[in-house]
Amino acid sequence: MAKRGGFPGAMPGNQANLMKQVQKMQKQMETMQEEIENKEFEAAVGGGAVKAVVNGKKELKAIELSPSAVDPDDIEMLQDLIVAAVNEAIRKAETEMNAEMSKLTGGLSLPGGFGGLF
């Protein structure tokens, strides 16, 4: 008679051990995600004329403008610099999140349903 449930060929003890490992990794991911969400990422563009700071939640926390960046005759340039600085700061936050996640998962490719966790 075939066994029901579980993984084919897996012993019950191995399933329990696997579950413990998954729970431990989940806890580590939650801790790492919380740490990164509280961290700030900064990017400067235009030779430091515009600086943006975002947190790990990708929320804009601050914009710093150098007086030399404010030219009433060239508002478009200032707007472009702000967008570039914010996007670069967000990229830095994403890069760190992905790097930390790779450390935890050891390069393990997780199914699509798990992608929303990070």
Buried (B, 14 or more C-beta within 10 A) or exposed (E): EEEEEEEEEEEEEEEEEEEEEEEEBEEBBEEBBEEBBEBEBBBBBBEEBBBBBBBBEBEBEEBBBBEEBEEEEEEEBBEBBBEBBBBBBBBBBBEBBEEBBEEBBEEEEEEEEEEEEB
